[in-house]
Amino acid sequence: MRGNGDDPLEDFPLGDGTADTTATVVCPYCGEENEIAVDPGGGDAQDYIEDCQVCCRPWRVLVSYDDTGAVDVQLEAADDA
């Protein structure tokens, strides 16, 4: 039943409350665009390592979601240690 305040999706001020599940990023090493999957179930703030789909070098991926479900993805070159 909608409209009774029990539905957490009603708290999203814009859209239907659907979170982004993909993002396009640019590799800090080779400069190529990559589409990566992001998981809103992983929490509002995420930090993990993923390899470039083109040059295979590792990135540090920083993911955050806002109240509308929009994703912000930042990449950093990861140490090859």
PDB file of N, CA, C and O in Angstrom:
ATOM      1  N   MET A   1       0.855  -1.175   0.000  1.00  0.00           N
ATOM      2  CA  MET A   1       0.000   0.000   0.000  1.00  0.00           C
ATOM      3  C   MET A   1       0.901   1.237   0.000  1.00  0.00           C
ATOM      4  O   MET A   1       1.778   1.362   0.855  1.00  0.00           O
ATOM      5  N   ARG A   2       0.698   2.122  -0.920  1.00  0.00           N
ATOM      6  CA  ARG A   2       1.509   3.336  -1.020  1.00  0.00           C
ATOM      7  C   ARG A   2       0.809   4.462  -0.282  1.00  0.00           C
ATOM      8  O   ARG A   2      -0.406   4.464  -0.086  1.00  0.00           O
ATOM      9  N   GLY A   3       1.632   5.416   0.118  1.00  0.00           N
ATOM     10  CA  GLY A   3       1.069   6.604   0.732  1.00  0.00           C
ATOM     11  C   GLY A   3       0.923   6.516   2.237  1.00  0.00           C
ATOM     12  O   GLY A   3       0.427   7.458   2.855  1.00  0.00           O
ATOM     13  N   ASN A   4       1.345   5.402   2.855  1.00  0.00           N
ATOM     14  CA  ASN A   4       1.205   5.297   4.298  1.00  0.00           C
ATOM     15  C   ASN A   4       2.486   5.645   5.039  1.00  0.00           C
ATOM     16  O   ASN A   4       2.521   5.587   6.268  1.00  0.00           O
ATOM     17  N   GLY A   5       3.558   6.014   4.299  1.00  0.00           N
ATOM     18  CA  GLY A   5       4.812   6.402   4.915  1.00  0.00           C
ATOM     19  C   GLY A   5       5.718   5.238   5.255  1.00  0.00           C
ATOM     20  O   GLY A   5       6.828   5.451   5.744  1.00  0.00           O
ATOM     21  N   ASP A   6       5.276   4.002   5.007  1.00  0.00           N
ATOM     22  CA  ASP A   6       6.084   2.829   5.312  1.00  0.00           C
ATOM     23  C   ASP A   6       7.007   2.435   4.174  1.00  0.00           C
ATOM     24  O   ASP A   6       7.874   1.580   4.358  1.00  0.00           O
ATOM     25  N   ASP A   7       6.845   3.034   3.003  1.00  0.00           N
ATOM     26  CA  ASP A   7       7.645   2.678   1.837  1.00  0.00           C
ATOM     27  C   ASP A   7       8.876   3.574   1.783  1.00  0.00           C
ATOM     28  O   ASP A   7       8.743   4.780   1.571  1.00  0.00           O
ATOM     29  N   PRO A   8      10.105   3.000   1.976  1.00  0.00           N
ATOM     30  CA  PRO A   8      11.297   3.850   1.970  1.00  0.00           C
ATOM     31  C   PRO A   8      11.536   4.547   0.641  1.00  0.00           C
ATOM     32  O   PRO A   8      12.215   5.574   0.614  1.00  0.00           O
ATOM     33  N   LEU A   9      11.009   4.033  -0.460  1.00  0.00           N
ATOM     34  CA  LEU A   9      11.206   4.679  -1.757  1.00  0.00           C
ATOM     35  C   LEU A   9      10.466   6.003  -1.850  1.00  0.00           C
ATOM     36  O   LEU A   9      10.795   6.835  -2.696  1.00  0.00           O
ATOM     37  N   GLU A  10       9.464   6.212  -0.989  1.00  0.00           N
ATOM     38  CA  GLU A  10       8.753   7.489  -1.000  1.00  0.00           C
ATOM     39  C   GLU A  10       9.653   8.625  -0.536  1.00  0.00           C
ATOM     40  O   GLU A  10       9.353   9.790  -0.801  1.00  0.00           O
ATOM     41  N   ASP A  11      10.753   8.314   0.154  1.00  0.00           N
ATOM     42  CA  ASP A  11      11.660   9.331   0.658  1.00  0.00           C
ATOM     43  C   ASP A  11      12.535   9.930  -0.428  1.00  0.00           C
ATOM     44  O   ASP A  11      13.148  10.971  -0.193  1.00  0.00           O
ATOM     45  N   PHE A  12      12.623   9.321  -1.611  1.00  0.00           N
ATOM     46  CA  PHE A  12      13.415   9.871  -2.698  1.00  0.00           C
ATOM     47  C   PHE A  12      12.689  11.096  -3.246  1.00  0.00           C
ATOM     48  O   PHE A  12      11.558  10.976  -3.718  1.00  0.00           O
ATOM     49  N   PRO A  13      13.321  12.281  -3.191  1.00  0.00           N
ATOM     50  CA  PRO A  13      12.636  13.493  -3.630  1.00  0.00           C
ATOM     51  C   PRO A  13      12.452  13.585  -5.143  1.00  0.00           C
ATOM     52  O   PRO A  13      11.555  14.290  -5.606  1.00  0.00           O
ATOM     53  N   LEU A  14      13.284  12.886  -5.924  1.00  0.00           N
ATOM     54  CA  LEU A  14      13.195  12.946  -7.379  1.00  0.00           C
ATOM     55  C   LEU A  14      13.124  11.542  -7.947  1.00  0.00           C
ATOM     56  O   LEU A  14      13.596  10.599  -7.312  1.00  0.00           O
ATOM     57  N   GLY A  15      12.557  11.386  -9.101  1.00  0.00           N
ATOM     58  CA  GLY A  15      12.557  10.099  -9.791  1.00  0.00           C
ATOM     59  C   GLY A  15      11.779   9.040  -9.040  1.00  0.00           C
ATOM     60  O   GLY A  15      10.956   9.337  -8.175  1.00  0.00           O
ATOM     61  N   ASP A  16      12.063   7.789  -9.397  1.00  0.00           N
ATOM     62  CA  ASP A  16      11.328   6.679  -8.801  1.00  0.00           C
ATOM     63  C   ASP A  16      12.133   5.953  -7.733  1.00  0.00           C
ATOM     64  O   ASP A  16      11.715   4.898  -7.255  1.00  0.00           O
ATOM     65  N   GLY A  17      13.296   6.509  -7.348  1.00  0.00           N
ATOM     66  CA  GLY A  17      14.107   5.892  -6.322  1.00  0.00           C
ATOM     67  C   GLY A  17      14.991   4.782  -6.836  1.00  0.00           C
ATOM     68  O   GLY A  17      15.568   4.041  -6.040  1.00  0.00           O
ATOM     69  N   THR A  18      15.115   4.644  -8.141  1.00  0.00           N
ATOM     70  CA  THR A  18      15.963   3.618  -8.717  1.00  0.00           C
ATOM     71  C   THR A  18      17.399   4.115  -8.756  1.00  0.00           C
ATOM     72  O   THR A  18      17.682   5.182  -9.301  1.00  0.00           O
ATOM     73  N   ALA A  19      18.305   3.334  -8.172  1.00  0.00           N
ATOM     74  CA  ALA A  19      19.710   3.728  -8.120  1.00  0.00           C
ATOM     75  C   ALA A  19      20.424   3.320  -9.399  1.00  0.00           C
ATOM     76  O   ALA A  19      20.074   2.322 -10.030  1.00  0.00           O
ATOM     77  N   ASP A  20      21.430   4.103  -9.773  1.00  0.00           N
ATOM     78  CA  ASP A  20      22.263   3.781 -10.934  1.00  0.00           C
ATOM     79  C   ASP A  20      23.018   2.482 -10.682  1.00  0.00           C
ATOM     80  O   ASP A  20      23.461   2.222  -9.563  1.00  0.00           O
ATOM     81  N   THR A  21      23.165   1.663 -11.730  1.00  0.00           N
ATOM     82  CA  THR A  21      23.892   0.400 -11.606  1.00  0.00           C
ATOM     83  C   THR A  21      25.076   0.305 -12.561  1.00  0.00           C
ATOM     84  O   THR A  21      25.807  -0.685 -12.535  1.00  0.00           O
ATOM     85  N   THR A  22      25.278   1.309 -13.399  1.00  0.00           N
ATOM     86  CA  THR A  22      26.447   1.365 -14.272  1.00  0.00           C
ATOM     87  C   THR A  22      26.993   2.789 -14.281  1.00  0.00           C
ATOM     88  O   THR A  22      26.277   3.751 -14.000  1.00  0.00           O
ATOM     89  N   ALA A  23      28.268   2.897 -14.609  1.00  0.00           N
ATOM     90  CA  ALA A  23      28.903   4.206 -14.734  1.00  0.00           C
ATOM     91  C   ALA A  23      29.962   4.114 -15.821  1.00  0.00           C
ATOM     92  O   ALA A  23      30.580   3.066 -16.004  1.00  0.00           O
ATOM     93  N   THR A  24      30.170   5.204 -16.538  1.00  0.00           N
ATOM     94  CA  THR A  24      31.236   5.293 -17.531  1.00  0.00           C
ATOM     95  C   THR A  24      32.382   6.068 -16.904  1.00  0.00           C
ATOM     96  O   THR A  24      32.196   7.174 -16.398  1.00  0.00           O
ATOM     97  N   VAL A  25      33.576   5.474 -16.943  1.00  0.00           N
ATOM     98  CA  VAL A  25      34.767   6.074 -16.343  1.00  0.00           C
ATOM     99  C   VAL A  25      35.888   6.099 -17.366  1.00  0.00           C
ATOM    100  O   VAL A  25      35.838   5.380 -18.364  1.00  0.00           O
ATOM    101  N   VAL A  26      36.896   6.919 -17.123  1.00  0.00           N
ATOM    102  CA  VAL A  26      38.061   7.013 -18.008  1.00  0.00           C
ATOM    103  C   VAL A  26      39.277   6.520 -17.229  1.00  0.00           C
ATOM    104  O   VAL A  26      39.564   7.003 -16.133  1.00  0.00           O
ATOM    105  N   CYS A  27      39.986   5.554 -17.806  1.00  0.00           N
ATOM    106  CA  CYS A  27      41.165   4.975 -17.172  1.00  0.00           C
ATOM    107  C   CYS A  27      42.235   6.046 -16.950  1.00  0.00           C
ATOM    108  O   CYS A  27      42.572   6.773 -17.884  1.00  0.00           O
ATOM    109  N   PRO A  28      42.780   6.159 -15.722  1.00  0.00           N
ATOM    110  CA  PRO A  28      43.831   7.145 -15.484  1.00  0.00           C
ATOM    111  C   PRO A  28      45.165   6.778 -16.139  1.00  0.00           C
ATOM    112  O   PRO A  28      46.066   7.616 -16.193  1.00  0.00           O
ATOM    113  N   TYR A  29      45.308   5.569 -16.629  1.00  0.00           N
ATOM    114  CA  TYR A  29      46.544   5.135 -17.288  1.00  0.00           C
ATOM    115  C   TYR A  29      46.474   5.306 -18.807  1.00  0.00           C
ATOM    116  O   TYR A  29      47.286   6.022 -19.393  1.00  0.00           O
ATOM    117  N   CYS A  30      45.491   4.640 -19.447  1.00  0.00           N
ATOM    118  CA  CYS A  30      45.447   4.626 -20.917  1.00  0.00           C
ATOM    119  C   CYS A  30      44.466   5.633 -21.515  1.00  0.00           C
ATOM    120  O   CYS A  30      44.484   5.869 -22.723  1.00  0.00           O
ATOM    121  N   GLY A  31      43.603   6.235 -20.674  1.00  0.00           N
ATOM    122  CA  GLY A  31      42.667   7.248 -21.151  1.00  0.00           C
ATOM    123  C   GLY A  31      41.439   6.709 -21.866  1.00  0.00           C
ATOM    124  O   GLY A  31      40.641   7.486 -22.391  1.00  0.00           O
ATOM    125  N   GLU A  32      41.275   5.393 -21.894  1.00  0.00           N
ATOM    126  CA  GLU A  32      40.116   4.797 -22.568  1.00  0.00           C
ATOM    127  C   GLU A  32      38.894   4.787 -21.653  1.00  0.00           C
ATOM    128  O   GLU A  32      39.013   4.629 -20.438  1.00  0.00           O
ATOM    129  N   GLU A  33      37.710   4.959 -22.263  1.00  0.00           N
ATOM    130  CA  GLU A  33      36.461   4.861 -21.514  1.00  0.00           C
ATOM    131  C   GLU A  33      36.151   3.398 -21.219  1.00  0.00           C
ATOM    132  O   GLU A  33      36.393   2.518 -22.046  1.00  0.00           O
ATOM    133  N   ASN A  34      35.616   3.156 -20.039  1.00  0.00           N
ATOM    134  CA  ASN A  34      35.168   1.840 -19.605  1.00  0.00           C
ATOM    135  C   ASN A  34      33.799   2.000 -18.973  1.00  0.00           C
ATOM    136  O   ASN A  34      33.555   2.985 -18.275  1.00  0.00           O
ATOM    137  N   GLU A  35      32.908   1.061 -19.201  1.00  0.00           N
ATOM    138  CA  GLU A  35      31.649   1.029 -18.482  1.00  0.00           C
ATOM    139  C   GLU A  35      31.796  -0.012 -17.386  1.00  0.00           C
ATOM    140  O   GLU A  35      32.136  -1.165 -17.650  1.00  0.00           O
ATOM    141  N   ILE A  36      31.534   0.410 -16.145  1.00  0.00           N
ATOM    142  CA  ILE A  36      31.654  -0.510 -15.032  1.00  0.00           C
ATOM    143  C   ILE A  36      30.307  -0.668 -14.336  1.00  0.00           C
ATOM    144  O   ILE A  36      29.473   0.237 -14.359  1.00  0.00           O
ATOM    145  N   ALA A  37      30.111  -1.812 -13.727  1.00  0.00           N
ATOM    146  CA  ALA A  37      28.924  -2.055 -12.921  1.00  0.00           C
ATOM    147  C   ALA A  37      29.172  -1.504 -11.526  1.00  0.00           C
ATOM    148  O   ALA A  37      30.259  -1.667 -10.971  1.00  0.00           O
ATOM    149  N   VAL A  38      28.173  -0.858 -10.968  1.00  0.00           N
ATOM    150  CA  VAL A  38      28.227  -0.392  -9.587  1.00  0.00           C
ATOM    151  C   VAL A  38      27.034  -0.992  -8.861  1.00  0.00           C
ATOM    152  O   VAL A  38      25.975  -1.201  -9.454  1.00  0.00           O
ATOM    153  N   ASP A  39      27.211  -1.268  -7.577  1.00  0.00           N
ATOM    154  CA  ASP A  39      26.202  -1.982  -6.798  1.00  0.00           C
ATOM    155  C   ASP A  39      25.670  -1.102  -5.676  1.00  0.00           C
ATOM    156  O   ASP A  39      26.360  -0.896  -4.678  1.00  0.00           O
ATOM    157  N   PRO A  40      24.449  -0.577  -5.823  1.00  0.00           N
ATOM    158  CA  PRO A  40      23.896   0.261  -4.759  1.00  0.00           C
ATOM    159  C   PRO A  40      23.719  -0.515  -3.454  1.00  0.00           C
ATOM    160  O   PRO A  40      23.649   0.090  -2.385  1.00  0.00           O
ATOM    161  N   GLY A  41      23.647  -1.834  -3.526  1.00  0.00           N
ATOM    162  CA  GLY A  41      23.525  -2.651  -2.320  1.00  0.00           C
ATOM    163  C   GLY A  41      24.793  -2.688  -1.501  1.00  0.00           C
ATOM    164  O   GLY A  41      24.783  -3.168  -0.367  1.00  0.00           O
ATOM    165  N   GLY A  42      25.899  -2.185  -2.059  1.00  0.00           N
ATOM    166  CA  GLY A  42      27.172  -2.168  -1.352  1.00  0.00           C
ATOM    167  C   GLY A  42      27.308  -1.011  -0.375  1.00  0.00           C
ATOM    168  O   GLY A  42      28.327  -0.902   0.307  1.00  0.00           O
ATOM    169  N   GLY A  43      26.310  -0.151  -0.293  1.00  0.00           N
ATOM    170  CA  GLY A  43      26.342   0.969   0.642  1.00  0.00           C
ATOM    171  C   GLY A  43      26.504   2.304  -0.049  1.00  0.00           C
ATOM    172  O   GLY A  43      26.791   2.377  -1.243  1.00  0.00           O
ATOM    173  N   ASP A  44      26.312   3.366   0.731  1.00  0.00           N
ATOM    174  CA  ASP A  44      26.371   4.738   0.206  1.00  0.00           C
ATOM    175  C   ASP A  44      27.773   5.140  -0.227  1.00  0.00           C
ATOM    176  O   ASP A  44      27.927   5.961  -1.131  1.00  0.00           O
ATOM    177  N   ALA A  45      28.800   4.571   0.407  1.00  0.00           N
ATOM    178  CA  ALA A  45      30.189   4.890   0.080  1.00  0.00           C
ATOM    179  C   ALA A  45      30.962   3.583  -0.068  1.00  0.00           C
ATOM    180  O   ALA A  45      30.954   2.746   0.835  1.00  0.00           O
ATOM    181  N   GLN A  46      31.631   3.410  -1.209  1.00  0.00           N
ATOM    182  CA  GLN A  46      32.361   2.185  -1.499  1.00  0.00           C
ATOM    183  C   GLN A  46      33.768   2.529  -1.977  1.00  0.00           C
ATOM    184  O   GLN A  46      33.990   3.587  -2.566  1.00  0.00           O
ATOM    185  N   ASP A  47      34.709   1.636  -1.721  1.00  0.00           N
ATOM    186  CA  ASP A  47      36.109   1.831  -2.077  1.00  0.00           C
ATOM    187  C   ASP A  47      36.677   0.456  -2.409  1.00  0.00           C
ATOM    188  O   ASP A  47      36.763  -0.406  -1.534  1.00  0.00           O
ATOM    189  N   TYR A  48      37.067   0.243  -3.669  1.00  0.00           N
ATOM    190  CA  TYR A  48      37.583  -1.065  -4.066  1.00  0.00           C
ATOM    191  C   TYR A  48      38.531  -0.924  -5.252  1.00  0.00           C
ATOM    192  O   TYR A  48      38.650   0.153  -5.837  1.00  0.00           O
ATOM    193  N   ILE A  49      39.203  -2.015  -5.600  1.00  0.00           N
ATOM    194  CA  ILE A  49      40.136  -2.052  -6.720  1.00  0.00           C
ATOM    195  C   ILE A  49      39.498  -2.800  -7.881  1.00  0.00           C
ATOM    196  O   ILE A  49      38.897  -3.858  -7.695  1.00  0.00           O
ATOM    197  N   GLU A  50      39.633  -2.244  -9.075  1.00  0.00           N
ATOM    198  CA  GLU A  50      39.129  -2.883 -10.306  1.00  0.00           C
ATOM    199  C   GLU A  50      40.142  -2.624 -11.409  1.00  0.00           C
ATOM    200  O   GLU A  50      40.798  -1.583 -11.422  1.00  0.00           O
ATOM    201  N   ASP A  51      40.271  -3.568 -12.336  1.00  0.00           N
ATOM    202  CA  ASP A  51      41.217  -3.432 -13.443  1.00  0.00           C
ATOM    203  C   ASP A  51      40.559  -2.808 -14.666  1.00  0.00           C
ATOM    204  O   ASP A  51      39.377  -3.030 -14.927  1.00  0.00           O
ATOM    205  N   CYS A  52      41.336  -2.024 -15.415  1.00  0.00           N
ATOM    206  CA  CYS A  52      40.891  -1.453 -16.680  1.00  0.00           C
ATOM    207  C   CYS A  52      40.570  -2.587 -17.658  1.00  0.00           C
ATOM    208  O   CYS A  52      41.315  -3.563 -17.748  1.00  0.00           O
ATOM    209  N   GLN A  53      39.478  -2.457 -18.378  1.00  0.00           N
ATOM    210  CA  GLN A  53      39.073  -3.455 -19.363  1.00  0.00           C
ATOM    211  C   GLN A  53      39.940  -3.386 -20.617  1.00  0.00           C
ATOM    212  O   GLN A  53      39.907  -4.308 -21.431  1.00  0.00           O
ATOM    213  N   VAL A  54      40.713  -2.316 -20.792  1.00  0.00           N
ATOM    214  CA  VAL A  54      41.543  -2.138 -21.976  1.00  0.00           C
ATOM    215  C   VAL A  54      43.011  -2.477 -21.681  1.00  0.00           C
ATOM    216  O   VAL A  54      43.592  -3.343 -22.335  1.00  0.00           O
ATOM    217  N   CYS A  55      43.605  -1.795 -20.697  1.00  0.00           N
ATOM    218  CA  CYS A  55      45.035  -1.983 -20.439  1.00  0.00           C
ATOM    219  C   CYS A  55      45.332  -2.889 -19.236  1.00  0.00           C
ATOM    220  O   CYS A  55      46.491  -3.216 -18.980  1.00  0.00           O
ATOM    221  N   CYS A  56      44.314  -3.287 -18.515  1.00  0.00           N
ATOM    222  CA  CYS A  56      44.414  -4.228 -17.381  1.00  0.00           C
ATOM    223  C   CYS A  56      45.138  -3.675 -16.161  1.00  0.00           C
ATOM    224  O   CYS A  56      45.443  -4.441 -15.247  1.00  0.00           O
ATOM    225  N   ARG A  57      45.422  -2.395 -16.106  1.00  0.00           N
ATOM    226  CA  ARG A  57      46.066  -1.817 -14.917  1.00  0.00           C
ATOM    227  C   ARG A  57      45.005  -1.540 -13.858  1.00  0.00           C
ATOM    228  O   ARG A  57      43.853  -1.269 -14.195  1.00  0.00           O
ATOM    229  N   PRO A  58      45.378  -1.605 -12.581  1.00  0.00           N
ATOM    230  CA  PRO A  58      44.383  -1.476 -11.500  1.00  0.00           C
ATOM    231  C   PRO A  58      44.060  -0.018 -11.159  1.00  0.00           C
ATOM    232  O   PRO A  58      44.922   0.860 -11.184  1.00  0.00           O
ATOM    233  N   TRP A  59      42.788   0.198 -10.843  1.00  0.00           N
ATOM    234  CA  TRP A  59      42.318   1.490 -10.367  1.00  0.00           C
ATOM    235  C   TRP A  59      41.783   1.319  -8.955  1.00  0.00           C
ATOM    236  O   TRP A  59      41.359   0.231  -8.563  1.00  0.00           O
ATOM    237  N   ARG A  60      41.808   2.390  -8.212  1.00  0.00           N
ATOM    238  CA  ARG A  60      41.040   2.475  -6.969  1.00  0.00           C
ATOM    239  C   ARG A  60      39.736   3.165  -7.352  1.00  0.00           C
ATOM    240  O   ARG A  60      39.746   4.277  -7.881  1.00  0.00           O
ATOM    241  N   VAL A  61      38.627   2.508  -7.085  1.00  0.00           N
ATOM    242  CA  VAL A  61      37.303   3.018  -7.446  1.00  0.00           C
ATOM    243  C   VAL A  61      36.619   3.511  -6.176  1.00  0.00           C
ATOM    244  O   VAL A  61      36.491   2.765  -5.205  1.00  0.00           O
ATOM    245  N   LEU A  62      36.183   4.761  -6.185  1.00  0.00           N
ATOM    246  CA  LEU A  62      35.461   5.363  -5.067  1.00  0.00           C
ATOM    247  C   LEU A  62      34.049   5.677  -5.546  1.00  0.00           C
ATOM    248  O   LEU A  62      33.858   6.492  -6.449  1.00  0.00           O
ATOM    249  N   VAL A  63      33.073   5.033  -4.943  1.00  0.00           N
ATOM    250  CA  VAL A  63      31.675   5.149  -5.367  1.00  0.00           C
ATOM    251  C   VAL A  63      30.868   5.746  -4.231  1.00  0.00           C
ATOM    252  O   VAL A  63      31.027   5.356  -3.075  1.00  0.00           O
ATOM    253  N   SER A  64      29.993   6.701  -4.564  1.00  0.00           N
ATOM    254  CA  SER A  64      29.047   7.220  -3.577  1.00  0.00           C
ATOM    255  C   SER A  64      27.705   7.450  -4.265  1.00  0.00           C
ATOM    256  O   SER A  64      27.638   7.756  -5.455  1.00  0.00           O
ATOM    257  N   TYR A  65      26.655   7.295  -3.491  1.00  0.00           N
ATOM    258  CA  TYR A  65      25.282   7.521  -3.965  1.00  0.00           C
ATOM    259  C   TYR A  65      24.667   8.677  -3.196  1.00  0.00           C
ATOM    260  O   TYR A  65      24.909   8.834  -2.000  1.00  0.00           O
ATOM    261  N   ASP A  66      23.859   9.500  -3.896  1.00  0.00           N
ATOM    262  CA  ASP A  66      23.138  10.557  -3.203  1.00  0.00           C
ATOM    263  C   ASP A  66      21.729  10.072  -2.866  1.00  0.00           C
ATOM    264  O   ASP A  66      21.391   8.918  -3.127  1.00  0.00           O
ATOM    265  N   ASP A  67      20.914  10.942  -2.291  1.00  0.00           N
ATOM    266  CA  ASP A  67      19.565  10.568  -1.853  1.00  0.00           C
ATOM    267  C   ASP A  67      18.628  10.186  -2.988  1.00  0.00           C
ATOM    268  O   ASP A  67      17.610   9.534  -2.759  1.00  0.00           O
ATOM    269  N   THR A  68      18.966  10.590  -4.223  1.00  0.00           N
ATOM    270  CA  THR A  68      18.100  10.268  -5.359  1.00  0.00           C
ATOM    271  C   THR A  68      18.500   8.963  -6.028  1.00  0.00           C
ATOM    272  O   THR A  68      17.807   8.496  -6.932  1.00  0.00           O
ATOM    273  N   GLY A  69      19.612   8.364  -5.599  1.00  0.00           N
ATOM    274  CA  GLY A  69      20.104   7.141  -6.223  1.00  0.00           C
ATOM    275  C   GLY A  69      21.125   7.396  -7.317  1.00  0.00           C
ATOM    276  O   GLY A  69      21.586   6.453  -7.960  1.00  0.00           O
ATOM    277  N   ALA A  70      21.491   8.668  -7.543  1.00  0.00           N
ATOM    278  CA  ALA A  70      22.501   8.988  -8.548  1.00  0.00           C
ATOM    279  C   ALA A  70      23.881   8.616  -8.009  1.00  0.00           C
ATOM    280  O   ALA A  70      24.190   8.841  -6.839  1.00  0.00           O
ATOM    281  N   VAL A  71      24.697   8.046  -8.886  1.00  0.00           N
ATOM    282  CA  VAL A  71      26.016   7.583  -8.476  1.00  0.00           C
ATOM    283  C   VAL A  71      27.086   8.595  -8.872  1.00  0.00           C
ATOM    284  O   VAL A  71      26.989   9.244  -9.913  1.00  0.00           O
ATOM    285  N   ASP A  72      28.107   8.718  -8.025  1.00  0.00           N
ATOM    286  CA  ASP A  72      29.302   9.494  -8.335  1.00  0.00           C
ATOM    287  C   ASP A  72      30.474   8.529  -8.230  1.00  0.00           C
ATOM    288  O   ASP A  72      30.677   7.915  -7.183  1.00  0.00           O
ATOM    289  N   VAL A  73      31.256   8.387  -9.315  1.00  0.00           N
ATOM    290  CA  VAL A  73      32.383   7.471  -9.329  1.00  0.00           C
ATOM    291  C   VAL A  73      33.656   8.255  -9.596  1.00  0.00           C
ATOM    292  O   VAL A  73      33.732   9.020 -10.557  1.00  0.00           O
ATOM    293  N   GLN A  74      34.642   8.065  -8.756  1.00  0.00           N
ATOM    294  CA  GLN A  74      35.959   8.680  -8.914  1.00  0.00           C
ATOM    295  C   GLN A  74      36.984   7.560  -9.051  1.00  0.00           C
ATOM    296  O   GLN A  74      36.877   6.539  -8.371  1.00  0.00           O
ATOM    297  N   LEU A  75      37.978   7.737  -9.922  1.00  0.00           N
ATOM    298  CA  LEU A  75      39.051   6.763 -10.092  1.00  0.00           C
ATOM    299  C   LEU A  75      40.377   7.363  -9.680  1.00  0.00           C
ATOM    300  O   LEU A  75      40.624   8.552  -9.885  1.00  0.00           O
ATOM    301  N   GLU A  76      41.223   6.541  -9.102  1.00  0.00           N
ATOM    302  CA  GLU A  76      42.602   6.910  -8.806  1.00  0.00           C
ATOM    303  C   GLU A  76      43.493   5.777  -9.313  1.00  0.00           C
ATOM    304  O   GLU A  76      43.093   4.613  -9.291  1.00  0.00           O
ATOM    305  N   ALA A  77      44.668   6.109  -9.758  1.00  0.00           N
ATOM    306  CA  ALA A  77      45.634   5.083 -10.121  1.00  0.00           C
ATOM    307  C   ALA A  77      45.995   4.322  -8.851  1.00  0.00           C
ATOM    308  O   ALA A  77      46.317   4.927  -7.828  1.00  0.00           O
ATOM    309  N   ALA A  78      45.942   2.990  -8.918  1.00  0.00           N
ATOM    310  CA  ALA A  78      46.278   2.160  -7.758  1.00  0.00           C
ATOM    311  C   ALA A  78      47.763   1.800  -7.815  1.00  0.00           C
ATOM    312  O   ALA A  78      48.335   1.648  -8.895  1.00  0.00           O
ATOM    313  N   ASP A  79      48.366   1.669  -6.660  1.00  0.00           N
ATOM    314  CA  ASP A  79      49.770   1.250  -6.608  1.00  0.00           C
ATOM    315  C   ASP A  79      49.877  -0.186  -7.089  1.00  0.00           C
ATOM    316  O   ASP A  79      49.025  -1.015  -6.771  1.00  0.00           O
ATOM    317  N   ASP A  80      50.905  -0.481  -7.844  1.00  0.00           N
ATOM    318  CA  ASP A  80      51.117  -1.828  -8.385  1.00  0.00           C
ATOM    319  C   ASP A  80      51.893  -2.705  -7.424  1.00  0.00           C
ATOM    320  O   ASP A  80      52.482  -3.706  -7.832  1.00  0.00           O
ATOM    321  N   ALA A  81      51.900  -2.342  -6.157  1.00  0.00           N
ATOM    322  CA  ALA A  81      52.672  -3.104  -5.171  1.00  0.00           C
ATOM    323  C   ALA A  81      52.110  -4.472  -4.918  1.00  0.00           C
ATOM    324  O   ALA A  81      52.657  -5.225  -4.112  1.00  0.00           O
TER     325      ALA A  81
END
